[in-house]
Each structure stands twice: as structure tokens, then as C-alpha cells.
Amino acid sequence: MFPDYGGTFFLPELVGPAKAAEMFYTGDMINAVEAMRLGIVNRVVPAAQLESEALALAQKIASGPGIAIRA
């Protein structure tokens, strides 16, 4: 996560200030499993399933109550 576009605010909210500082200062890369463990991503799927999973999630959201989702 690049420390811009709200990253310096949102990352500490997700992972805590100490872990966020470590990530910002070291620039170490993390893999998808670690991102999920830290709560940075909601789910991890194989690359071959990414499009179908994304579409399924989009359809689920789109079929929900429009007014509540917009709010």
C-alpha cells in the first residue's frame, strides 16, 4: 500500500500504528495470505477464479436493496 491517497490514515486503522509504521518504513512486500491475515483484503482467490469471484460479489451487491446500498 502506497502511503498516499489516504494510506497513512487507513493502514494504521486496519493493522495498528506499530505494524503500519513498520510497513511504511521498511517497504517490505507482503503476500496475499499476509494481507488477508492483517485485514487489508477481504478474501484471497486463485488468479483463475478472480474474475468470476469479482462478478459474483458484484451481482450479490447489485441484487441487494438499492436505497440501503446507496446510503
Contacts in CASP RR format, 6 or more apart in sequence:
PFRMAT RR
TARGET T0000
AUTHOR 0000-0000-0000
METHOD contacts of the structure
MODEL  1
MFPDYGGTFFLPELVGPAKAAEMFYTGDMINAVEAMRLGIVNRVVPAAQL
ESEALALAQKIASGPGIAIRA
1 7 0 8 1.000
1 11 0 8 1.000
1 23 0 8 1.000
1 40 0 8 1.000
3 11 0 8 1.000
3 24 0 8 1.000
8 20 0 8 1.000
8 24 0 8 1.000
11 20 0 8 1.000
11 23 0 8 1.000
11 24 0 8 1.000
11 40 0 8 1.000
12 20 0 8 1.000
12 21 0 8 1.000
14 20 0 8 1.000
14 38 0 8 1.000
14 39 0 8 1.000
14 40 0 8 1.000
15 23 0 8 1.000
15 38 0 8 1.000
15 39 0 8 1.000
15 40 0 8 1.000
19 38 0 8 1.000
22 28 0 8 1.000
23 30 0 8 1.000
30 38 0 8 1.000
30 40 0 8 1.000
32 41 0 8 1.000
32 44 0 8 1.000
33 44 0 8 1.000
35 41 0 8 1.000
35 44 0 8 1.000
36 42 0 8 1.000
36 43 0 8 1.000
36 44 0 8 1.000
43 53 0 8 1.000
45 53 0 8 1.000
61 69 0 8 1.000
END
